[in-house]
Amino acid sequence: MLTLTAKEAKYGFGRLIDLARAEPVIVAKHGRPVVVVMAIEEFGRLKAIDDGKSPTGYPSRPSPKA
């Protein structure tokens, strides 16, 4: 995974977007990783997993019983 400094990300925002569309990019501030920038499709895939759905929209694990 590629890492950019906050300054590189700020002054090369278009490049950051292009890079993040290919793979997640870590942005570091003062030498410490602080955020990850990723394509919206990858975020949606991870969100679906977190919500208990497969990337196709079908449940991937049983829902907890209330």
VOGU-596758 format. One record per atom (N, C-alpha, C, O): residue number from 0; atom name; x, y, z; residue in three letters. Coordinates in nm, 3 decimals, m for minus. Layout:
NUM,CA,X,Y,Z,Ala
...
//
This chain:
0,N,0.084,m0.117,0.000,Met
0,CA,0.000,0.000,0.000,Met
0,C,0.090,0.124,0.000,Met
0,O,0.185,0.133,0.078,Met
1,N,0.060,0.218,m0.085,Leu
1,CA,0.137,0.340,m0.100,Leu
1,C,0.107,0.436,0.015,Leu
1,O,m0.007,0.443,0.062,Leu
2,N,0.208,0.510,0.060,Thr
2,CA,0.190,0.612,0.162,Thr
2,C,0.235,0.747,0.106,Thr
2,O,0.342,0.758,0.047,Thr
3,N,0.152,0.849,0.126,Leu
3,CA,0.185,0.985,0.090,Leu
3,C,0.187,1.069,0.217,Leu
3,O,0.117,1.038,0.314,Leu
4,N,0.267,1.175,0.216,Thr
4,CA,0.260,1.269,0.328,Thr
4,C,0.135,1.354,0.309,Thr
4,O,0.080,1.361,0.199,Thr
5,N,0.091,1.418,0.416,Ala
5,CA,m0.025,1.507,0.407,Ala
5,C,0.003,1.619,0.307,Ala
5,O,m0.087,1.661,0.234,Ala
6,N,0.125,1.668,0.305,Lys
6,CA,0.162,1.774,0.211,Lys
6,C,0.152,1.725,0.068,Lys
6,O,0.101,1.797,m0.019,Lys
7,N,0.202,1.603,0.040,Glu
7,CA,0.192,1.547,m0.094,Glu
7,C,0.045,1.529,m0.135,Glu
7,O,0.007,1.557,m0.249,Glu
8,N,m0.036,1.482,m0.040,Ala
8,CA,m0.178,1.461,m0.067,Ala
8,C,m0.248,1.595,m0.095,Ala
8,O,m0.332,1.604,m0.184,Ala
9,N,m0.213,1.697,m0.019,Lys
9,CA,m0.275,1.829,m0.034,Lys
9,C,m0.240,1.891,m0.168,Lys
9,O,m0.329,1.937,m0.241,Lys
10,N,m0.114,1.893,m0.202,Tyr
10,CA,m0.071,1.960,m0.323,Tyr
10,C,m0.084,1.873,m0.448,Tyr
10,O,m0.073,1.923,m0.560,Tyr
11,N,m0.107,1.744,m0.430,Gly
11,CA,m0.126,1.654,m0.543,Gly
11,C,m0.257,1.579,m0.530,Gly
11,O,m0.262,1.458,m0.549,Gly
12,N,m0.365,1.653,m0.497,Phe
12,CA,m0.493,1.589,m0.470,Phe
12,C,m0.544,1.507,m0.589,Phe
12,O,m0.599,1.398,m0.571,Phe
13,N,m0.526,1.558,m0.710,Gly
13,CA,m0.568,1.483,m0.828,Gly
13,C,m0.494,1.351,m0.840,Gly
13,O,m0.553,1.249,m0.874,Gly
14,N,m0.365,1.355,m0.811,Arg
14,CA,m0.284,1.232,m0.813,Arg
14,C,m0.332,1.136,m0.705,Arg
14,O,m0.342,1.015,m0.728,Arg
15,N,m0.362,1.189,m0.586,Leu
15,CA,m0.412,1.105,m0.477,Leu
15,C,m0.539,1.032,m0.520,Leu
15,O,m0.554,0.913,m0.494,Leu
16,N,m0.630,1.104,m0.584,Ile
16,CA,m0.754,1.041,m0.632,Ile
16,C,m0.723,0.930,m0.731,Ile
16,O,m0.778,0.821,m0.721,Ile
17,N,m0.635,0.959,m0.827,Asp
17,CA,m0.600,0.857,m0.927,Asp
17,C,m0.538,0.734,m0.862,Asp
17,O,m0.571,0.621,m0.898,Asp
18,N,m0.448,0.755,m0.767,Leu
18,CA,m0.383,0.644,m0.698,Leu
18,C,m0.485,0.563,m0.616,Leu
18,O,m0.482,0.440,m0.617,Leu
19,N,m0.574,0.634,m0.546,Ala
19,CA,m0.671,0.567,m0.459,Ala
19,C,m0.774,0.487,m0.537,Ala
19,O,m0.832,0.393,m0.484,Ala
20,N,m0.796,0.522,m0.662,Arg
20,CA,m0.889,0.444,m0.744,Arg
20,C,m0.830,0.308,m0.777,Arg
20,O,m0.904,0.213,m0.804,Arg
21,N,m0.697,0.297,m0.776,Ala
21,CA,m0.630,0.170,m0.805,Ala
21,C,m0.610,0.085,m0.680,Ala
21,O,m0.625,m0.037,m0.685,Ala
22,N,m0.577,0.150,m0.568,Glu
22,CA,m0.556,0.080,m0.441,Glu
22,C,m0.563,0.182,m0.328,Glu
22,O,m0.537,0.300,m0.350,Glu
23,N,m0.598,0.138,m0.206,Pro
23,CA,m0.603,0.231,m0.094,Pro
23,C,m0.467,0.300,m0.073,Pro
23,O,m0.362,0.239,m0.093,Pro
24,N,m0.472,0.425,m0.033,Val
24,CA,m0.351,0.505,m0.009,Val
24,C,m0.353,0.556,0.134,Val
24,O,m0.453,0.613,0.179,Val
25,N,m0.244,0.535,0.206,Ile
25,CA,m0.230,0.586,0.343,Ile
25,C,m0.178,0.729,0.333,Ile
25,O,m0.087,0.758,0.255,Ile
26,N,m0.236,0.819,0.415,Val
26,CA,m0.184,0.956,0.425,Val
26,C,m0.128,0.972,0.564,Val
26,O,m0.196,0.948,0.664,Val
27,N,m0.002,1.014,0.570,Ala
27,CA,0.068,1.029,0.698,Ala
27,C,0.090,1.177,0.729,Ala
27,O,0.116,1.258,0.641,Ala
28,N,0.078,1.209,0.858,Lys
28,CA,0.103,1.345,0.905,Lys
28,C,0.205,1.335,1.016,Lys
28,O,0.188,1.259,1.111,Lys
29,N,0.310,1.413,1.006,His
29,CA,0.420,1.410,1.103,His
29,C,0.476,1.269,1.119,His
29,O,0.513,1.227,1.228,His
30,N,0.480,1.195,1.006,Gly
30,CA,0.539,1.062,1.005,Gly
30,C,0.449,0.951,1.055,Gly
30,O,0.490,0.835,1.058,Gly
31,N,0.326,0.984,1.095,Arg
31,CA,0.232,0.882,1.145,Arg
31,C,0.114,0.867,1.051,Arg
31,O,0.057,0.967,1.008,Arg
32,N,0.075,0.744,1.018,Pro
32,CA,m0.043,0.724,0.933,Pro
32,C,m0.168,0.776,1.004,Pro
32,O,m0.190,0.745,1.121,Pro
33,N,m0.249,0.854,0.934,Val
33,CA,m0.369,0.910,0.997,Val
33,C,m0.499,0.875,0.925,Val
33,O,m0.603,0.862,0.989,Val
34,N,m0.494,0.859,0.793,Val
34,CA,m0.615,0.823,0.719,Val
34,C,m0.579,0.733,0.601,Val
34,O,m0.463,0.724,0.560,Val
35,N,m0.682,0.667,0.550,Val
35,CA,m0.669,0.588,0.428,Val
35,C,m0.771,0.641,0.329,Val
35,O,m0.887,0.661,0.363,Val
36,N,m0.728,0.665,0.206,Val
36,CA,m0.817,0.709,0.099,Val
36,C,m0.833,0.591,0.004,Val
36,O,m0.736,0.529,m0.037,Val
37,N,m0.960,0.561,m0.030,Met
37,CA,m0.987,0.446,m0.117,Met
37,C,m1.100,0.477,m0.213,Met
37,O,m1.177,0.570,m0.193,Met
38,N,m1.109,0.396,m0.316,Ala
38,CA,m1.216,0.409,m0.416,Ala
38,C,m1.351,0.383,m0.349,Ala
38,O,m1.360,0.303,m0.256,Ala
39,N,m1.453,0.450,m0.397,Ile
39,CA,m1.588,0.434,m0.341,Ile
39,C,m1.636,0.289,m0.355,Ile
39,O,m1.709,0.240,m0.270,Ile
40,N,m1.595,0.221,m0.462,Glu
40,CA,m1.635,0.081,m0.480,Glu
40,C,m1.577,m0.007,m0.369,Glu
40,O,m1.645,m0.096,m0.318,Glu
41,N,m1.453,0.017,m0.332,Glu
41,CA,m1.390,m0.059,m0.225,Glu
41,C,m1.457,m0.028,m0.091,Glu
41,O,m1.479,m0.118,m0.010,Glu
42,N,m1.488,0.098,m0.068,Phe
42,CA,m1.558,0.136,0.054,Phe
42,C,m1.693,0.066,0.061,Phe
42,O,m1.731,0.013,0.166,Phe
43,N,m1.767,0.065,m0.050,Gly
43,CA,m1.897,m0.003,m0.054,Gly
43,C,m1.884,m0.151,m0.024,Gly
43,O,m1.968,m0.208,0.045,Gly
44,N,m1.780,m0.214,m0.078,Arg
44,CA,m1.757,m0.357,m0.052,Arg
44,C,m1.732,m0.381,0.096,Arg
44,O,m1.789,m0.473,0.154,Arg
45,N,m1.647,m0.299,0.157,Leu
45,CA,m1.617,m0.315,0.299,Leu
45,C,m1.739,m0.284,0.386,Leu
45,O,m1.763,m0.351,0.486,Leu
46,N,m1.816,m0.183,0.347,Lys
46,CA,m1.937,m0.147,0.421,Lys
46,C,m2.038,m0.260,0.418,Lys
46,O,m2.102,m0.290,0.518,Lys
47,N,m2.052,m0.324,0.301,Ala
47,CA,m2.144,m0.437,0.289,Ala
47,C,m2.103,m0.551,0.380,Ala
47,O,m2.187,m0.614,0.443,Ala
48,N,m1.974,m0.578,0.387,Ile
48,CA,m1.924,m0.683,0.477,Ile
48,C,m1.953,m0.646,0.621,Ile
48,O,m1.998,m0.730,0.699,Ile
49,N,m1.928,m0.520,0.657,Asp
49,CA,m1.952,m0.474,0.794,Asp
49,C,m2.100,m0.481,0.830,Asp
49,O,m2.136,m0.508,0.945,Asp
50,N,m2.186,m0.457,0.732,Asp
50,CA,m2.331,m0.462,0.754,Asp
50,C,m2.385,m0.604,0.753,Asp
50,O,m2.505,m0.625,0.770,Asp
51,N,m2.298,m0.702,0.732,Gly
51,CA,m2.340,m0.842,0.733,Gly
51,C,m2.396,m0.889,0.601,Gly
51,O,m2.469,m0.988,0.597,Gly
52,N,m2.364,m0.819,0.494,Lys
52,CA,m2.411,m0.859,0.362,Lys
52,C,m2.291,m0.892,0.276,Lys
52,O,m2.181,m0.840,0.297,Lys
53,N,m2.311,m0.979,0.181,Ser
53,CA,m2.204,m1.005,0.085,Ser
53,C,m2.198,m0.886,m0.010,Ser
53,O,m2.294,m0.808,m0.016,Ser
54,N,m2.090,m0.870,m0.085,Pro
54,CA,m2.085,m0.760,m0.181,Pro
54,C,m2.198,m0.763,m0.284,Pro
54,O,m2.225,m0.662,m0.348,Pro
55,N,m2.265,m0.878,m0.301,Thr
55,CA,m2.378,m0.886,m0.393,Thr
55,C,m2.508,m0.840,m0.329,Thr
55,O,m2.609,m0.828,m0.398,Thr
56,N,m2.506,m0.814,m0.198,Gly
56,CA,m2.625,m0.765,m0.130,Gly
56,C,m2.698,m0.869,m0.049,Gly
56,O,m2.794,m0.837,0.021,Gly
57,N,m2.656,m0.995,m0.058,Tyr
57,CA,m2.721,m1.100,0.019,Tyr
57,C,m2.650,m1.119,0.151,Tyr
57,O,m2.528,m1.100,0.159,Tyr
58,N,m2.722,m1.155,0.257,Pro
58,CA,m2.656,m1.174,0.387,Pro
58,C,m2.545,m1.277,0.379,Pro
58,O,m2.560,m1.382,0.316,Pro
59,N,m2.432,m1.245,0.444,Ser
59,CA,m2.320,m1.338,0.444,Ser
59,C,m2.306,m1.410,0.578,Ser
59,O,m2.232,m1.507,0.589,Ser
60,N,m2.377,m1.362,0.678,Arg
60,CA,m2.376,m1.428,0.809,Arg
60,C,m2.514,m1.410,0.870,Arg
60,O,m2.585,m1.315,0.835,Arg
61,N,m2.553,m1.498,0.960,Pro
61,CA,m2.686,m1.486,1.020,Pro
61,C,m2.698,m1.355,1.099,Pro
61,O,m2.602,m1.310,1.163,Pro
62,N,m2.816,m1.296,1.094,Ser
62,CA,m2.840,m1.175,1.172,Ser
62,C,m2.858,m1.212,1.318,Ser
62,O,m2.918,m1.315,1.349,Ser
63,N,m2.806,m1.128,1.411,Pro
63,CA,m2.824,m1.157,1.553,Pro
63,C,m2.972,m1.149,1.590,Pro
63,O,m3.045,m1.062,1.543,Pro
64,N,m3.014,m1.242,1.674,Lys
64,CA,m3.155,m1.243,1.717,Lys
64,C,m3.173,m1.142,1.830,Lys
64,O,m3.089,m1.128,1.919,Lys
65,N,m3.284,m1.072,1.823,Ala
65,CA,m3.312,m0.969,1.924,Ala
65,C,m3.370,m1.029,2.049,Ala
65,O,m3.400,m0.956,2.144,Ala
//
